[in-house]
Amino acid sequence: MSIIANAKVKSLTEQWAGEIHSGHHQLITDKPESFGGQDKGPAPYDFICAGLVSCTMITLRMYAKHKGLELGEFTVEADFNANKEGEEWMDRRVSFVSPLSDALNQKVLDICSKTPVTKTLLRSVAINTTIV
């Protein structure tokens, strides 16, 4: 067993705000004003989307470097969706500044389905909680 990531949040005085520490990085989390927060930072589901898109970008760049491919500048965007029936899903969009061939587009889709965070989200994960 090895820890591959770690984060800690300390509650702030504002109702939903918290200060997140991960390694030597510091971020703020909050809820949007429409949910009673002050929108000082991303909300929890925004961080899930951020994890997916950043992993996708890094994985695509690693693949391109390994294969000697030039993908050029690109963006990855994700939305977390839920409906009244309790279904949840994510939509991910990859957009390249310079168009890719059909074959390379298909390979990009294949690689996207195999990123580590994608695989984790698809299989779910056990969460063990203790009070210390």
C-alpha positions as CSV (number, residue, x, y, z in Angstrom):
1,M,0.0,0.0,0.0
2,S,1.2,3.5,-0.8
3,I,-0.3,6.9,-0.5
4,I,-0.5,8.6,-3.9
5,A,-2.1,11.8,-2.8
6,N,-2.9,13.7,0.4
7,A,-5.0,16.7,1.3
8,K,-6.1,18.4,4.5
9,V,-8.8,21.1,5.0
10,K,-9.2,23.5,7.9
11,S,-12.5,25.1,8.3
12,L,-12.5,28.9,8.1
13,T,-14.9,31.4,9.8
14,E,-17.1,31.8,6.7
15,Q,-19.9,29.3,6.6
16,W,-18.7,26.9,3.9
17,A,-15.1,28.1,3.3
18,G,-12.0,26.0,4.1
19,E,-8.3,26.2,3.6
20,I,-6.9,23.1,1.8
21,H,-3.3,22.0,2.1
22,S,-1.8,19.4,-0.3
23,G,1.9,19.1,-0.2
24,H,3.2,22.7,-0.3
25,H,0.1,23.9,-2.1
26,Q,-2.6,25.9,-0.5
27,L,-6.1,26.4,-2.0
28,I,-9.4,27.7,-0.8
29,T,-12.7,25.8,-1.1
30,D,-16.1,27.4,-0.8
31,K,-19.7,27.1,-2.1
32,P,-21.1,29.5,-4.7
33,E,-23.2,32.4,-3.4
34,S,-26.3,30.6,-4.7
35,F,-25.7,27.9,-2.1
36,G,-25.0,30.4,0.7
37,G,-21.2,30.6,0.3
38,Q,-19.0,33.4,-0.8
39,D,-17.5,31.7,-3.9
40,K,-13.9,32.2,-2.7
41,G,-12.7,29.0,-4.3
42,P,-13.8,25.9,-6.1
43,A,-16.6,23.8,-4.6
44,P,-16.0,20.0,-3.9
45,Y,-17.4,18.8,-7.2
46,D,-15.3,21.4,-9.0
47,F,-12.2,19.7,-7.5
48,I,-13.4,16.3,-8.9
49,C,-13.6,17.9,-12.3
50,A,-10.2,19.6,-11.9
51,G,-8.7,16.2,-11.0
52,L,-10.1,14.6,-14.1
53,V,-9.1,17.3,-16.5
54,S,-5.6,17.7,-15.1
55,C,-5.0,14.0,-15.2
56,T,-6.3,13.8,-18.8
57,M,-4.0,16.6,-19.9
58,I,-1.0,15.1,-18.2
59,T,-1.7,11.6,-19.6
60,L,-2.2,12.9,-23.1
61,R,1.1,14.8,-23.0
62,M,2.9,11.8,-21.6
63,Y,1.5,9.6,-24.3
64,A,2.5,12.2,-27.0
65,K,6.0,12.5,-25.6
66,H,6.4,8.7,-25.5
67,K,5.2,8.3,-29.1
68,G,7.0,11.4,-30.4
69,L,3.7,13.0,-31.4
70,E,2.9,16.7,-31.4
71,L,-0.6,17.4,-30.1
72,G,-0.1,21.2,-29.9
73,E,-2.1,23.3,-27.6
74,F,-5.3,21.8,-26.2
75,T,-7.8,22.2,-23.5
76,V,-9.7,19.6,-21.5
77,E,-13.0,20.6,-19.8
78,A,-15.4,18.5,-17.6
79,D,-18.8,18.9,-16.2
80,F,-20.3,16.9,-13.3
81,N,-24.0,16.3,-13.9
82,A,-26.8,14.9,-11.7
83,N,-30.5,14.6,-12.2
84,K,-33.6,14.2,-10.0
85,E,-33.4,10.4,-10.4
86,G,-30.1,10.3,-8.6
87,E,-28.0,9.5,-11.7
88,E,-24.6,11.1,-11.9
89,W,-22.2,11.4,-14.8
90,M,-19.4,13.5,-16.2
91,D,-19.0,15.0,-19.6
92,R,-15.4,15.6,-20.8
93,R,-14.4,17.6,-23.8
94,V,-11.0,17.8,-25.4
95,S,-10.3,20.5,-27.9
96,F,-7.2,21.0,-30.0
97,V,-6.1,24.3,-31.5
98,S,-4.8,22.4,-34.5
99,P,-7.1,19.7,-35.9
100,L,-5.8,16.1,-35.5
101,S,-6.3,13.2,-38.0
102,D,-9.3,10.9,-37.5
103,A,-6.9,8.2,-36.4
104,L,-5.2,10.4,-33.8
105,N,-8.6,11.6,-32.6
106,Q,-9.6,8.0,-32.0
107,K,-6.4,7.3,-30.2
108,V,-6.9,10.4,-27.9
109,L,-10.4,9.1,-27.0
110,D,-8.9,5.7,-26.2
111,I,-6.2,7.3,-24.0
112,C,-8.7,9.5,-22.2
113,S,-10.7,6.3,-21.2
114,K,-7.5,4.9,-19.6
115,T,-6.3,7.9,-17.5
116,P,-5.7,7.0,-13.8
117,V,-8.3,9.3,-12.5
118,T,-10.8,8.2,-15.1
119,K,-10.3,4.6,-14.0
120,T,-10.6,5.5,-10.4
121,L,-13.9,7.4,-11.0
122,L,-15.3,4.6,-13.1
123,R,-14.6,1.8,-10.6
124,S,-15.4,3.9,-7.5
125,V,-13.3,3.8,-4.4
126,A,-13.8,2.7,-0.8
127,I,-13.7,5.5,1.8
128,N,-12.8,4.6,5.3
129,T,-13.5,7.3,7.9
130,T,-12.2,7.5,11.4
131,I,-12.3,10.1,14.2
132,V,-8.8,10.8,15.6
